[in-house]
Amino acid sequence: MNLRQEIVRRGNFYITTALINKTRHLRLAVMNPLTSTATITALLDEIRTCAKDKISDCTAPKSG
């Protein structure tokens, strides 16, 4: 599962991606006028957490 899918699976945020110069980037579109800097900070924290989890999954020894 990729990073974006994991963020969406957790259910706290919905983000999309954009393909720019053959590189995939996470993309945030803010539509709710009540979105605050605290909301965006929480999203960045979620991205960091998911990214760390993905790195841990990739570097963990494989069983079997």
Secondary structure, 3 states (H helix, E strand, C coil): CCHHHHHHHHCCCCCEEEEECCEEEEECCCCCCCCCHHHHHHHHHHHHHHHHHHHHHHHCCCCC
